[in-house]
């Protein structure tokens, strides 16, 4: 398990998204846990995550909502190969990433 603290938030040009998964060419299942009270957006395209609205919030990406209890993992990718990036709606966001090899 990897834990990422203080994920980037705010202006996407000044604070670009952070890579949180790199499968290294393998196919993996990827699970996320958001133990903080800050929404986090995840995408395989960092350029899209770095485009923010007038309030400096991401406008695209898969949401790892703050409302999910931290003991319940979000399982967005049962099979994934590549890289995933994350950025938060506000400061102080943390993300836990659990990977397991599929094949």
N, C-alpha and C positions, 0 to 999 in steps of 0.2 A: 504494500500500500504506500502511496506517495501522498504527502500533504503539502499543499501550496498555500502559503500565508500571504496576506496583503496583495491579493490579485489586483492588477491594474484597473483603475477606474478614471473617470474624467475624460479630458481631451484625448481622443484616439491618436492624434499625431504626436503629442508629447509623451503619452503613456500607452504604447502599443500593447496589444494583447500578448499573453504569455502562453508558450507551448506547455501543455499539461500531459499529453500522450504522444509517444512515438513508438509505434509497434515494431519498428526495425524490419519491416517486410513480412512480419508474421501476421496471421489472422488471430485476433483476440476478442474476447468479450470484455467490454469496458463498463464499469459501474461507477457512479458518482454519488458522493454524500456531501451535502452542503450543511455544515454544522453551525452556520452563522445566520444572522437575521438580515442578510443582504442577498438579493437576487443575483444570480450569475448566468451569463450567456456563454454557450459553447458552440464552436463551429470548426469545420475543417478548413475554412478560408479566413485567415487572419485579416485580410484586407476588408472584408465585410464587417467583421467585428469592430474594426477601428473606425468605421464610419459611424459617427454618433449624431444624435439629434441636438436641438438647441440647448437641452439640459445636460448634454454630454453623456447620455445614456445610449447603449448599443440599440440598434434598431432591428437587427436580425440575429439569428442563432437559436439554438435550442436552450430553453430555460431550465436551469436547476433552481427551482424556487426556494425561497427562504422558509416558506410555510410547511415544507415537508419535515416531519420529525427526523432528527439526525440519525436515528437508529434504522431508518428505512432507506436503503440505497435506491437511487434512480438508475434504471437499467436501460439506457437509450440505445446501446449498440450491442446486440447479441453476437454479431460478427462484424469486425471492423479491421481495416488494414490502412495504415497511414498515420497522419498527425492530427491532433486536436488542439485547439487553442481556446483560452478563456479570458473573459474580462467581466468586471463586476459593475453593478449599477451604482454602488457607493463604496466608500472606503471601509477597510477592515474585513473584507470577505476572505474566507478560507474555503478550500475545496479538497476533498479527499478522493483520490482516484484509485480504484482497485482494478487490476487487469488479470485476466486468466486466459491462457493460451487455448485456442480452439483446435487448430490443426497445424 
